[in-house]
Amino acid sequence: MGLLLLKLLLKSLRWGLRLALNSGAGLLSLTLLSTIPALAVPINAVTVLASGTLGLPGLGLLILLKWI
């Protein structure tokens, strides 16, 4: 029983770490993108998570949504 709980805890920690790393990459990409005024997207939790989770397609989607 203890091993099962430990395995579940490690899996959730791994998921959280992966989400944090992807969000950091999304924040970095949005920060670099904001240096180009025509493509600047507001930096907030939703845009960071979208660009971090979805990657380049998510970043393209955010730019497309900004133009609409």
mmCIF file of the N, C-alpha and C atoms, coordinates in Angstrom:
data_MODEL
# 
_entry.id   MODEL 
# 
loop_
_atom_site.group_PDB 
_atom_site.id 
_atom_site.type_symbol 
_atom_site.label_atom_id 
_atom_site.label_alt_id 
_atom_site.label_comp_id 
_atom_site.label_asym_id 
_atom_site.label_entity_id 
_atom_site.label_seq_id 
_atom_site.pdbx_PDB_ins_code 
_atom_site.Cartn_x 
_atom_site.Cartn_y 
_atom_site.Cartn_z 
_atom_site.occupancy 
_atom_site.B_iso_or_equiv 
_atom_site.pdbx_formal_charge 
_atom_site.auth_seq_id 
_atom_site.auth_comp_id 
_atom_site.auth_asym_id 
_atom_site.auth_atom_id 
_atom_site.pdbx_PDB_model_num 
ATOM 1   N N  . MET A 1 1  ? 0.830  -1.201 0.000   1.00 0.00 ? 1  MET A N  1 
ATOM 2   C CA . MET A 1 1  ? 0.000  0.000  0.000   1.00 0.00 ? 1  MET A CA 1 
ATOM 3   C C  . MET A 1 1  ? 0.864  1.251  0.000   1.00 0.00 ? 1  MET A C  1 
ATOM 4   N N  . GLY A 1 2  ? 1.949  1.221  0.781   1.00 0.00 ? 2  GLY A N  1 
ATOM 5   C CA . GLY A 1 2  ? 2.843  2.375  0.856   1.00 0.00 ? 2  GLY A CA 1 
ATOM 6   C C  . GLY A 1 2  ? 3.554  2.632  -0.460  1.00 0.00 ? 2  GLY A C  1 
ATOM 7   N N  . LEU A 1 3  ? 3.933  1.555  -1.151  1.00 0.00 ? 3  LEU A N  1 
ATOM 8   C CA . LEU A 1 3  ? 4.607  1.708  -2.436  1.00 0.00 ? 3  LEU A CA 1 
ATOM 9   C C  . LEU A 1 3  ? 3.672  2.304  -3.486  1.00 0.00 ? 3  LEU A C  1 
ATOM 10  N N  . LEU A 1 4  ? 2.419  1.942  -3.427  1.00 0.00 ? 4  LEU A N  1 
ATOM 11  C CA . LEU A 1 4  ? 1.438  2.477  -4.360  1.00 0.00 ? 4  LEU A CA 1 
ATOM 12  C C  . LEU A 1 4  ? 1.259  3.981  -4.139  1.00 0.00 ? 4  LEU A C  1 
ATOM 13  N N  . LEU A 1 5  ? 1.179  4.398  -2.884  1.00 0.00 ? 5  LEU A N  1 
ATOM 14  C CA . LEU A 1 5  ? 1.046  5.825  -2.590  1.00 0.00 ? 5  LEU A CA 1 
ATOM 15  C C  . LEU A 1 5  ? 2.290  6.594  -3.010  1.00 0.00 ? 5  LEU A C  1 
ATOM 16  N N  . LEU A 1 6  ? 3.459  6.009  -2.791  1.00 0.00 ? 6  LEU A N  1 
ATOM 17  C CA . LEU A 1 6  ? 4.708  6.645  -3.193  1.00 0.00 ? 6  LEU A CA 1 
ATOM 18  C C  . LEU A 1 6  ? 4.783  6.786  -4.709  1.00 0.00 ? 6  LEU A C  1 
ATOM 19  N N  . LYS A 1 7  ? 4.366  5.762  -5.420  1.00 0.00 ? 7  LYS A N  1 
ATOM 20  C CA . LYS A 1 7  ? 4.368  5.798  -6.883  1.00 0.00 ? 7  LYS A CA 1 
ATOM 21  C C  . LYS A 1 7  ? 3.411  6.875  -7.398  1.00 0.00 ? 7  LYS A C  1 
ATOM 22  N N  . LEU A 1 8  ? 2.244  6.977  -6.773  1.00 0.00 ? 8  LEU A N  1 
ATOM 23  C CA . LEU A 1 8  ? 1.262  7.983  -7.157  1.00 0.00 ? 8  LEU A CA 1 
ATOM 24  C C  . LEU A 1 8  ? 1.782  9.391  -6.865  1.00 0.00 ? 8  LEU A C  1 
ATOM 25  N N  . LEU A 1 9  ? 2.446  9.559  -5.737  1.00 0.00 ? 9  LEU A N  1 
ATOM 26  C CA . LEU A 1 9  ? 3.008  10.855 -5.377  1.00 0.00 ? 9  LEU A CA 1 
ATOM 27  C C  . LEU A 1 9  ? 4.111  11.259 -6.352  1.00 0.00 ? 9  LEU A C  1 
ATOM 28  N N  . LEU A 1 10 ? 4.982  10.330 -6.713  1.00 0.00 ? 10 LEU A N  1 
ATOM 29  C CA . LEU A 1 10 ? 6.058  10.629 -7.652  1.00 0.00 ? 10 LEU A CA 1 
ATOM 30  C C  . LEU A 1 10 ? 5.518  10.968 -9.035  1.00 0.00 ? 10 LEU A C  1 
ATOM 31  N N  . LYS A 1 11 ? 4.462  10.296 -9.449  1.00 0.00 ? 11 LYS A N  1 
ATOM 32  C CA . LYS A 1 11 ? 3.865  10.576 -10.750 1.00 0.00 ? 11 LYS A CA 1 
ATOM 33  C C  . LYS A 1 11 ? 3.269  11.984 -10.776 1.00 0.00 ? 11 LYS A C  1 
ATOM 34  N N  . SER A 1 12 ? 2.606  12.381 -9.703  1.00 0.00 ? 12 SER A N  1 
ATOM 35  C CA . SER A 1 12 ? 2.016  13.716 -9.662  1.00 0.00 ? 12 SER A CA 1 
ATOM 36  C C  . SER A 1 12 ? 3.101  14.790 -9.559  1.00 0.00 ? 12 SER A C  1 
ATOM 37  N N  . LEU A 1 13 ? 4.181  14.517 -8.852  1.00 0.00 ? 13 LEU A N  1 
ATOM 38  C CA . LEU A 1 13 ? 5.284  15.461 -8.784  1.00 0.00 ? 13 LEU A CA 1 
ATOM 39  C C  . LEU A 1 13 ? 5.958  15.613 -10.144 1.00 0.00 ? 13 LEU A C  1 
ATOM 40  N N  . ARG A 1 14 ? 6.113  14.514 -10.863 1.00 0.00 ? 14 ARG A N  1 
ATOM 41  C CA . ARG A 1 14 ? 6.697  14.555 -12.204 1.00 0.00 ? 14 ARG A CA 1 
ATOM 42  C C  . ARG A 1 14 ? 5.811  15.374 -13.140 1.00 0.00 ? 14 ARG A C  1 
ATOM 43  N N  . TRP A 1 15 ? 4.502  15.210 -13.044 1.00 0.00 ? 15 TRP A N  1 
ATOM 44  C CA . TRP A 1 15 ? 3.569  15.964 -13.864 1.00 0.00 ? 15 TRP A CA 1 
ATOM 45  C C  . TRP A 1 15 ? 3.659  17.457 -13.555 1.00 0.00 ? 15 TRP A C  1 
ATOM 46  N N  . GLY A 1 16 ? 3.730  17.789 -12.273 1.00 0.00 ? 16 GLY A N  1 
ATOM 47  C CA . GLY A 1 16 ? 3.831  19.192 -11.869 1.00 0.00 ? 16 GLY A CA 1 
ATOM 48  C C  . GLY A 1 16 ? 5.144  19.823 -12.315 1.00 0.00 ? 16 GLY A C  1 
ATOM 49  N N  . LEU A 1 17 ? 6.226  19.066 -12.234 1.00 0.00 ? 17 LEU A N  1 
ATOM 50  C CA . LEU A 1 17 ? 7.521  19.579 -12.677 1.00 0.00 ? 17 LEU A CA 1 
ATOM 51  C C  . LEU A 1 17 ? 7.518  19.797 -14.184 1.00 0.00 ? 17 LEU A C  1 
ATOM 52  N N  . ARG A 1 18 ? 6.932  18.885 -14.909 1.00 0.00 ? 18 ARG A N  1 
ATOM 53  C CA . ARG A 1 18 ? 6.859  19.031 -16.364 1.00 0.00 ? 18 ARG A CA 1 
ATOM 54  C C  . ARG A 1 18 ? 6.020  20.249 -16.747 1.00 0.00 ? 18 ARG A C  1 
ATOM 55  N N  . LEU A 1 19 ? 4.923  20.478 -16.051 1.00 0.00 ? 19 LEU A N  1 
ATOM 56  C CA . LEU A 1 19 ? 4.085  21.650 -16.297 1.00 0.00 ? 19 LEU A CA 1 
ATOM 57  C C  . LEU A 1 19 ? 4.850  22.932 -15.994 1.00 0.00 ? 19 LEU A C  1 
ATOM 58  N N  . ALA A 1 20 ? 5.621  22.938 -14.906 1.00 0.00 ? 20 ALA A N  1 
ATOM 59  C CA . ALA A 1 20 ? 6.410  24.123 -14.550 1.00 0.00 ? 20 ALA A CA 1 
ATOM 60  C C  . ALA A 1 20 ? 7.493  24.397 -15.590 1.00 0.00 ? 20 ALA A C  1 
ATOM 61  N N  . LEU A 1 21 ? 8.169  23.356 -16.072 1.00 0.00 ? 21 LEU A N  1 
ATOM 62  C CA . LEU A 1 21 ? 9.198  23.543 -17.090 1.00 0.00 ? 21 LEU A CA 1 
ATOM 63  C C  . LEU A 1 21 ? 8.594  24.027 -18.403 1.00 0.00 ? 21 LEU A C  1 
ATOM 64  N N  . ASN A 1 22 ? 7.480  23.465 -18.801 1.00 0.00 ? 22 ASN A N  1 
ATOM 65  C CA . ASN A 1 22 ? 6.818  23.910 -20.029 1.00 0.00 ? 22 ASN A CA 1 
ATOM 66  C C  . ASN A 1 22 ? 6.311  25.343 -19.901 1.00 0.00 ? 22 ASN A C  1 
ATOM 67  N N  . SER A 1 23 ? 5.827  25.703 -18.722 1.00 0.00 ? 23 SER A N  1 
ATOM 68  C CA . SER A 1 23 ? 5.371  27.074 -18.510 1.00 0.00 ? 23 SER A CA 1 
ATOM 69  C C  . SER A 1 23 ? 6.549  28.044 -18.553 1.00 0.00 ? 23 SER A C  1 
ATOM 70  N N  . GLY A 1 24 ? 7.686  27.621 -18.029 1.00 0.00 ? 24 GLY A N  1 
ATOM 71  C CA . GLY A 1 24 ? 8.885  28.456 -18.116 1.00 0.00 ? 24 GLY A CA 1 
ATOM 72  C C  . GLY A 1 24 ? 9.314  28.671 -19.552 1.00 0.00 ? 24 GLY A C  1 
ATOM 73  N N  . ALA A 1 25 ? 9.235  27.631 -20.356 1.00 0.00 ? 25 ALA A N  1 
ATOM 74  C CA . ALA A 1 25 ? 9.560  27.755 -21.779 1.00 0.00 ? 25 ALA A CA 1 
ATOM 75  C C  . ALA A 1 25 ? 8.552  28.667 -22.481 1.00 0.00 ? 25 ALA A C  1 
ATOM 76  N N  . GLY A 1 26 ? 7.292  28.557 -22.105 1.00 0.00 ? 26 GLY A N  1 
ATOM 77  C CA . GLY A 1 26 ? 6.266  29.434 -22.674 1.00 0.00 ? 26 GLY A CA 1 
ATOM 78  C C  . GLY A 1 26 ? 6.484  30.883 -22.297 1.00 0.00 ? 26 GLY A C  1 
ATOM 79  N N  . LEU A 1 27 ? 6.881  31.117 -21.049 1.00 0.00 ? 27 LEU A N  1 
ATOM 80  C CA . LEU A 1 27 ? 7.171  32.478 -20.596 1.00 0.00 ? 27 LEU A CA 1 
ATOM 81  C C  . LEU A 1 27 ? 8.357  33.050 -21.354 1.00 0.00 ? 27 LEU A C  1 
ATOM 82  N N  . LEU A 1 28 ? 9.382  32.239 -21.553 1.00 0.00 ? 28 LEU A N  1 
ATOM 83  C CA . LEU A 1 28 ? 10.554 32.686 -22.290 1.00 0.00 ? 28 LEU A CA 1 
ATOM 84  C C  . LEU A 1 28 ? 10.195 33.020 -23.735 1.00 0.00 ? 28 LEU A C  1 
ATOM 85  N N  . SER A 1 29 ? 9.407  32.171 -24.370 1.00 0.00 ? 29 SER A N  1 
ATOM 86  C CA . SER A 1 29 ? 9.021  32.433 -25.762 1.00 0.00 ? 29 SER A CA 1 
ATOM 87  C C  . SER A 1 29 ? 8.144  33.680 -25.876 1.00 0.00 ? 29 SER A C  1 
ATOM 88  N N  . LEU A 1 30 ? 7.238  33.891 -24.930 1.00 0.00 ? 30 LEU A N  1 
ATOM 89  C CA . LEU A 1 30 ? 6.408  35.094 -24.968 1.00 0.00 ? 30 LEU A CA 1 
ATOM 90  C C  . LEU A 1 30 ? 7.233  36.343 -24.706 1.00 0.00 ? 30 LEU A C  1 
ATOM 91  N N  . THR A 1 31 ? 8.224  36.240 -23.837 1.00 0.00 ? 31 THR A N  1 
ATOM 92  C CA . THR A 1 31 ? 9.091  37.384 -23.555 1.00 0.00 ? 31 THR A CA 1 
ATOM 93  C C  . THR A 1 31 ? 9.913  37.746 -24.784 1.00 0.00 ? 31 THR A C  1 
ATOM 94  N N  . LEU A 1 32 ? 10.453 36.728 -25.456 1.00 0.00 ? 32 LEU A N  1 
ATOM 95  C CA . LEU A 1 32 ? 11.212 36.992 -26.677 1.00 0.00 ? 32 LEU A CA 1 
ATOM 96  C C  . LEU A 1 32 ? 10.313 37.531 -27.778 1.00 0.00 ? 32 LEU A C  1 
ATOM 97  N N  . LEU A 1 33 ? 9.099  37.041 -27.853 1.00 0.00 ? 33 LEU A N  1 
ATOM 98  C CA . LEU A 1 33 ? 8.156  37.497 -28.864 1.00 0.00 ? 33 LEU A CA 1 
ATOM 99  C C  . LEU A 1 33 ? 7.702  38.930 -28.610 1.00 0.00 ? 33 LEU A C  1 
ATOM 100 N N  . SER A 1 34 ? 7.684  39.355 -27.368 1.00 0.00 ? 34 SER A N  1 
ATOM 101 C CA . SER A 1 34 ? 7.215  40.706 -27.049 1.00 0.00 ? 34 SER A CA 1 
ATOM 102 C C  . SER A 1 34 ? 8.212  41.776 -27.484 1.00 0.00 ? 34 SER A C  1 
ATOM 103 N N  . THR A 1 35 ? 9.424  41.378 -27.904 1.00 0.00 ? 35 THR A N  1 
ATOM 104 C CA . THR A 1 35 ? 10.373 42.362 -28.414 1.00 0.00 ? 35 THR A CA 1 
ATOM 105 C C  . THR A 1 35 ? 9.984  42.834 -29.819 1.00 0.00 ? 35 THR A C  1 
ATOM 106 N N  . ILE A 1 36 ? 9.114  42.093 -30.495 1.00 0.00 ? 36 ILE A N  1 
ATOM 107 C CA . ILE A 1 36 ? 8.600  42.490 -31.806 1.00 0.00 ? 36 ILE A CA 1 
ATOM 108 C C  . ILE A 1 36 ? 7.217  43.100 -31.572 1.00 0.00 ? 36 ILE A C  1 
ATOM 109 N N  . PRO A 1 37 ? 7.097  44.420 -31.704 1.00 0.00 ? 37 PRO A N  1 
ATOM 110 C CA . PRO A 1 37 ? 5.823  45.077 -31.334 1.00 0.00 ? 37 PRO A CA 1 
ATOM 111 C C  . PRO A 1 37 ? 4.609  44.578 -32.109 1.00 0.00 ? 37 PRO A C  1 
ATOM 112 N N  . ALA A 1 38 ? 4.767  44.200 -33.354 1.00 0.00 ? 38 ALA A N  1 
ATOM 113 C CA . ALA A 1 38 ? 3.615  43.756 -34.138 1.00 0.00 ? 38 ALA A CA 1 
ATOM 114 C C  . ALA A 1 38 ? 3.099  42.391 -33.674 1.00 0.00 ? 38 ALA A C  1 
ATOM 115 N N  . LEU A 1 39 ? 3.948  41.603 -33.011 1.00 0.00 ? 39 LEU A N  1 
ATOM 116 C CA . LEU A 1 39 ? 3.557  40.261 -32.580 1.00 0.00 ? 39 LEU A CA 1 
ATOM 117 C C  . LEU A 1 39 ? 3.404  40.129 -31.075 1.00 0.00 ? 39 LEU A C  1 
ATOM 118 N N  . ALA A 1 40 ? 3.497  41.229 -30.354 1.00 0.00 ? 40 ALA A N  1 
ATOM 119 C CA . ALA A 1 40 ? 3.460  41.180 -28.892 1.00 0.00 ? 40 ALA A CA 1 
ATOM 120 C C  . ALA A 1 40 ? 2.117  40.650 -28.391 1.00 0.00 ? 40 ALA A C  1 
ATOM 121 N N  . VAL A 1 41 ? 2.184  39.663 -27.527 1.00 0.00 ? 41 VAL A N  1 
ATOM 122 C CA . VAL A 1 41 ? 1.000  39.058 -26.911 1.00 0.00 ? 41 VAL A CA 1 
ATOM 123 C C  . VAL A 1 41 ? 1.084  39.355 -25.414 1.00 0.00 ? 41 VAL A C  1 
ATOM 124 N N  . PRO A 1 42 ? -0.027 39.721 -24.780 1.00 0.00 ? 42 PRO A N  1 
ATOM 125 C CA . PRO A 1 42 ? 0.018  39.977 -23.335 1.00 0.00 ? 42 PRO A CA 1 
ATOM 126 C C  . PRO A 1 42 ? 0.524  38.750 -22.577 1.00 0.00 ? 42 PRO A C  1 
ATOM 127 N N  . ILE A 1 43 ? 1.347  39.000 -21.574 1.00 0.00 ? 43 ILE A N  1 
ATOM 128 C CA . ILE A 1 43 ? 1.904  37.903 -20.784 1.00 0.00 ? 43 ILE A CA 1 
ATOM 129 C C  . ILE A 1 43 ? 1.096  37.785 -19.495 1.00 0.00 ? 43 ILE A C  1 
ATOM 130 N N  . ASN A 1 44 ? 0.326  36.706 -19.394 1.00 0.00 ? 44 ASN A N  1 
ATOM 131 C CA . ASN A 1 44 ? -0.419 36.401 -18.179 1.00 0.00 ? 44 ASN A CA 1 
ATOM 132 C C  . ASN A 1 44 ? -0.442 34.879 -18.014 1.00 0.00 ? 44 ASN A C  1 
ATOM 133 N N  . ALA A 1 45 ? -1.080 34.402 -16.992 1.00 0.00 ? 45 ALA A N  1 
ATOM 134 C CA . ALA A 1 45 ? -1.050 32.966 -16.686 1.00 0.00 ? 45 ALA A CA 1 
ATOM 135 C C  . ALA A 1 45 ? -1.662 32.130 -17.801 1.00 0.00 ? 45 ALA A C  1 
ATOM 136 N N  . VAL A 1 46 ? -2.721 32.609 -18.411 1.00 0.00 ? 46 VAL A N  1 
ATOM 137 C CA . VAL A 1 46 ? -3.394 31.839 -19.456 1.00 0.00 ? 46 VAL A CA 1 
ATOM 138 C C  . VAL A 1 46 ? -2.514 31.724 -20.694 1.00 0.00 ? 46 VAL A C  1 
ATOM 139 N N  . THR A 1 47 ? -1.912 32.835 -21.119 1.00 0.00 ? 47 THR A N  1 
ATOM 140 C CA . THR A 1 47 ? -1.079 32.798 -22.317 1.00 0.00 ? 47 THR A CA 1 
ATOM 141 C C  . THR A 1 47 ? 0.200  32.003 -22.076 1.00 0.00 ? 47 THR A C  1 
ATOM 142 N N  . VAL A 1 48 ? 0.755  32.093 -20.879 1.00 0.00 ? 48 VAL A N  1 
ATOM 143 C CA . VAL A 1 48 ? 1.961  31.314 -20.558 1.00 0.00 ? 48 VAL A CA 1 
ATOM 144 C C  . VAL A 1 48 ? 1.645  29.822 -20.574 1.00 0.00 ? 48 VAL A C  1 
ATOM 145 N N  . LEU A 1 49 ? 0.547  29.418 -19.961 1.00 0.00 ? 49 LEU A N  1 
ATOM 146 C CA . LEU A 1 49 ? 0.169  28.002 -19.962 1.00 0.00 ? 49 LEU A CA 1 
ATOM 147 C C  . LEU A 1 49 ? -0.173 27.514 -21.363 1.00 0.00 ? 49 LEU A C  1 
ATOM 148 N N  . ALA A 1 50 ? -0.838 28.345 -22.153 1.00 0.00 ? 50 ALA A N  1 
ATOM 149 C CA . ALA A 1 50 ? -1.191 27.931 -23.519 1.00 0.00 ? 50 ALA A CA 1 
ATOM 150 C C  . ALA A 1 50 ? 0.052  27.750 -24.368 1.00 0.00 ? 50 ALA A C  1 
ATOM 151 N N  . SER A 1 51 ? 0.961  28.700 -24.311 1.00 0.00 ? 51 SER A N  1 
ATOM 152 C CA . SER A 1 51 ? 2.164  28.578 -25.140 1.00 0.00 ? 51 SER A CA 1 
ATOM 153 C C  . SER A 1 51 ? 3.107  27.509 -24.598 1.00 0.00 ? 51 SER A C  1 
ATOM 154 N N  . GLY A 1 52 ? 3.123  27.306 -23.305 1.00 0.00 ? 52 GLY A N  1 
ATOM 155 C CA . GLY A 1 52 ? 3.975  26.270 -22.733 1.00 0.00 ? 52 GLY A CA 1 
ATOM 156 C C  . GLY A 1 52 ? 3.450  24.873 -22.974 1.00 0.00 ? 52 GLY A C  1 
ATOM 157 N N  . THR A 1 53 ? 2.165  24.707 -22.896 1.00 0.00 ? 53 THR A N  1 
ATOM 158 C CA . THR A 1 53 ? 1.563  23.384 -23.074 1.00 0.00 ? 53 THR A CA 1 
ATOM 159 C C  . THR A 1 53 ? 1.470  22.995 -24.548 1.00 0.00 ? 53 THR A C  1 
ATOM 160 N N  . LEU A 1 54 ? 1.069  23.935 -25.387 1.00 0.00 ? 54 LEU A N  1 
ATOM 161 C CA . LEU A 1 54 ? 0.856  23.627 -26.796 1.00 0.00 ? 54 LEU A CA 1 
ATOM 162 C C  . LEU A 1 54 ? 2.093  23.852 -27.658 1.00 0.00 ? 54 LEU A C  1 
ATOM 163 N N  . GLY A 1 55 ? 3.085  24.549 -27.142 1.00 0.00 ? 55 GLY A N  1 
ATOM 164 C CA . GLY A 1 55 ? 4.314  24.780 -27.890 1.00 0.00 ? 55 GLY A CA 1 
ATOM 165 C C  . GLY A 1 55 ? 4.141  25.831 -28.978 1.00 0.00 ? 55 GLY A C  1 
ATOM 166 N N  . LEU A 1 56 ? 4.840  25.634 -30.099 1.00 0.00 ? 56 LEU A N  1 
ATOM 167 C CA . LEU A 1 56 ? 4.779  26.595 -31.196 1.00 0.00 ? 56 LEU A CA 1 
ATOM 168 C C  . LEU A 1 56 ? 3.374  26.745 -31.790 1.00 0.00 ? 56 LEU A C  1 
ATOM 169 N N  . PRO A 1 57 ? 2.605  25.667 -31.942 1.00 0.00 ? 57 PRO A N  1 
ATOM 170 C CA . PRO A 1 57 ? 1.231  25.874 -32.426 1.00 0.00 ? 57 PRO A CA 1 
ATOM 171 C C  . PRO A 1 57 ? 0.402  26.743 -31.474 1.00 0.00 ? 57 PRO A C  1 
ATOM 172 N N  . GLY A 1 58 ? 0.615  26.605 -30.189 1.00 0.00 ? 58 GLY A N  1 
ATOM 173 C CA . GLY A 1 58 ? -0.086 27.442 -29.221 1.00 0.00 ? 58 GLY A CA 1 
ATOM 174 C C  . GLY A 1 58 ? 0.329  28.897 -29.317 1.00 0.00 ? 58 GLY A C  1 
ATOM 175 N N  . LEU A 1 59 ? 1.611  29.118 -29.551 1.00 0.00 ? 59 LEU A N  1 
ATOM 176 C CA . LEU A 1 59 ? 2.108  30.479 -29.724 1.00 0.00 ? 59 LEU A CA 1 
ATOM 177 C C  . LEU A 1 59 ? 1.513  31.099 -30.991 1.00 0.00 ? 59 LEU A C  1 
ATOM 178 N N  . GLY A 1 60 ? 1.462  30.314 -32.054 1.00 0.00 ? 60 GLY A N  1 
ATOM 179 C CA . GLY A 1 60 ? 0.827  30.798 -33.282 1.00 0.00 ? 60 GLY A CA 1 
ATOM 180 C C  . GLY A 1 60 ? -0.642 31.092 -33.085 1.00 0.00 ? 60 GLY A C  1 
ATOM 181 N N  . LEU A 1 61 ? -1.323 30.259 -32.317 1.00 0.00 ? 61 LEU A N  1 
ATOM 182 C CA . LEU A 1 61 ? -2.740 30.475 -32.020 1.00 0.00 ? 61 LEU A CA 1 
ATOM 183 C C  . LEU A 1 61 ? -2.934 31.771 -31.240 1.00 0.00 ? 61 LEU A C  1 
ATOM 184 N N  . LEU A 1 62 ? -2.066 32.040 -30.276 1.00 0.00 ? 62 LEU A N  1 
ATOM 185 C CA . LEU A 1 62 ? -2.178 33.267 -29.497 1.00 0.00 ? 62 LEU A CA 1 
ATOM 186 C C  . LEU A 1 62 ? -1.969 34.507 -30.372 1.00 0.00 ? 62 LEU A C  1 
ATOM 187 N N  . ILE A 1 63 ? -1.007 34.413 -31.294 1.00 0.00 ? 63 ILE A N  1 
ATOM 188 C CA . ILE A 1 63 ? -0.777 35.544 -32.211 1.00 0.00 ? 63 ILE A CA 1 
ATOM 189 C C  . ILE A 1 63 ? -1.986 35.731 -33.109 1.00 0.00 ? 63 ILE A C  1 
ATOM 190 N N  . LEU A 1 64 ? -2.541 34.624 -33.603 1.00 0.00 ? 64 LEU A N  1 
ATOM 191 C CA . LEU A 1 64 ? -3.720 34.697 -34.455 1.00 0.00 ? 64 LEU A CA 1 
ATOM 192 C C  . LEU A 1 64 ? -4.913 35.289 -33.699 1.00 0.00 ? 64 LEU A C  1 
ATOM 193 N N  . LEU A 1 65 ? -5.095 34.881 -32.459 1.00 0.00 ? 65 LEU A N  1 
ATOM 194 C CA . LEU A 1 65 ? -6.217 35.417 -31.659 1.00 0.00 ? 65 LEU A CA 1 
ATOM 195 C C  . LEU A 1 65 ? -6.046 36.894 -31.354 1.00 0.00 ? 65 LEU A C  1 
ATOM 196 N N  . LYS A 1 66 ? -4.797 37.345 -31.264 1.00 0.00 ? 66 LYS A N  1 
ATOM 197 C CA . LYS A 1 66 ? -4.553 38.759 -31.014 1.00 0.00 ? 66 LYS A CA 1 
ATOM 198 C C  . LYS A 1 66 ? -4.998 39.596 -32.199 1.00 0.00 ? 66 LYS A C  1 
ATOM 199 N N  . TRP A 1 67 ? -4.830 39.068 -33.414 1.00 0.00 ? 67 TRP A N  1 
ATOM 200 C CA . TRP A 1 67 ? -5.178 39.814 -34.611 1.00 0.00 ? 67 TRP A CA 1 
ATOM 201 C C  . TRP A 1 67 ? -6.682 39.835 -34.869 1.00 0.00 ? 67 TRP A C  1 
ATOM 202 N N  . ILE A 1 68 ? -7.434 38.944 -34.248 1.00 0.00 ? 68 ILE A N  1 
ATOM 203 C CA . ILE A 1 68 ? -8.890 38.901 -34.468 1.00 0.00 ? 68 ILE A CA 1 
ATOM 204 C C  . ILE A 1 68 ? -9.568 39.963 -33.635 1.00 0.00 ? 68 ILE A C  1 
# 
